[in-house]
Amino acid sequence: MDKAQSTELLFELSQPGRRCHRLPESDVPAPAAAELLPRHQLRSTPLPLPEVAESDVIRHYVNLSTRNMCIDTNFYPLGSCTMKYNPKRHERLAGLPGLANLHPLQTDASVQGMLEILYDMQAYLAEIAGLPMVSLQPAAGAQGELSALLVAAAYFKEKGQKRTKVLIPDSAHGTNPASAVIAGFEVITVKSAAGALVDLNDLKAKLDDQAAVFMITNPNTCGIFEKQILDITRMMHERGALVYLDGANMNAILGKSRPGDFGADMMHYNVHKTFTGPHGAGGPGSGPIAVRDFLGPYLPAPLVAKNSDGSFYLDHDRPKSIGRVRSFFGNVGILLRGYFYLRTLGPQGLTEVSEQAVLNANYLLARLKDVYEVPNGPRCMHEFVASAKYLRRDKKISAMDIGKRLLDYGFHAPTVYFPLTVPEALMIEPTETESKETLDRFAETMIRIQNEDPAMLHQAPHTLPISRPDEVRAAREPILKWTPPQHAS
Amino acid sequence: MQVPEQLRYAPTHEWARQDGDLITIGITQYAVELLTDLVYLDLPSVGEETSQGASFGEIESVKAVSDLYAPVAGQVAEVNQEMASEPAKIAQDPYGSGWLIKIKPAPGATLNHLLTAEQYQQQIAAGH
């Protein structure tokens, strides 16, 4: 059935003269385009836009949407991505006309309600972080990292210190070194020791007065809480360096431990992960950052501030700010959803989110640990990493094969081949919003798959419209735009 | 799994072979299998320095980007441009036409610290 649904491009469905709507003749005189635009900006041939009926458009998009595997259709244990259920109530609230119909260029006086929400959001994120100053501007986690590193660079520059290095554990998200390089730092990789924790000896050996920032994810990408964190942050501070917390895994520690309390000086949140911004199709994201007081002056401007009369305003008067990192005020629509989530749950509810997320992950780990290798032991935080290393060696079943086969059973694949420190990694994060029945079905499916015929697994998935795309060609020769047939080479 | 006797190996899955004055470096068949389909290869330029155990380039597969580590210190003397432009070809002959770079070793640099074929066999049999 699925395979019979049309997914032709609208361009391919186009028929000359076909229309969704027929408009009456305009009764306003329309000047010719040549009178309005310079000659070099005029096309010589008409733009080949698709000409289609409304039913063509609707079928095209509805059929495409049914091919999407998302949190609204399937369990989605994509490790490090916190694919929790996104309450539909937030959609209704974010769509309220007083919020959805605002224009970012309105005066502060005319958007007091929105500014109050954003002001409170800054305060809530500061409280959860244990770090008092917050910028809501960054549009996603990686931009939060970059913004915070630019804040750090501005801080050291003003202090007259030349610090060129950012230290990053080998289990870090790839965005950490990428952000550090873009911010102009040299990346120094710190090894992991047994148990997936930071190798303190390696850190000591690489730590010098050139170190600007240590970027750490805690719990780390193996789902293990870095229990040496107080030693690490003390070591960095003794050298005058700063500690950055990658907040991708905040879902494990909400209300339990605060990054500011364990020594982090800066962090980002992923509102689209931890606080339920809708998280399909890669975005939109929202990556607010929280920093210590002494870093506050460098944050991206404007911040939302409060007048003595209780009214709110956008504070642009921040002379040491690194400037804007995003147009207007960041992805406000996602921040709103995060705000509704925090207001719905409250401090007690948020704490229970993390307790349930950690419980769910440990339950899955306990059900799978005797069947799959689990290199970091029988306990975890909100996620764990299993390895198909021996399955691959003994039966030629790879992590990729398992991920692809899960699709046949109606589960999204876990994160595979990450972290890089674990061979044939399967990184599993169930989140708090899944029931025991779902976790049981997933565990039983994982156990069944590793007993299936390897040759069959190599061809999986068998039930989806597309099985195994040619990933090499997709990476090397991507087709990124439609070309009219007469122009195709 | 092919692990030619006459080559020496790094635990990070590079092989090295003394060819006259130069040392030829590539990645092992086991590495190619682990990486799966190769997409991009980033190699140094001729004349760049390598230091033992430091990254001299990157290889990207459909799974991940991995660093390539120099088994010996020296200076890059030749680069296999054919592999750089079509890294998928490495899989066809990783120990032959799929070599990556040739290094003029630094004074005193040898291959003695590297694994023998037998030692490397043991490492990959353990699944590392």
Interface residues (C-beta under 8 A of the other chain):
Chain A: G174 K389 Y390 R392 R393 S398 M400 V416 Y417 F418 L420 P423 E471 V472 A475 R476
Chain B: L34 T36 D37 L38 V39 Y40 E60 V62 K63 A64 V65 S66 A88 G127 H128
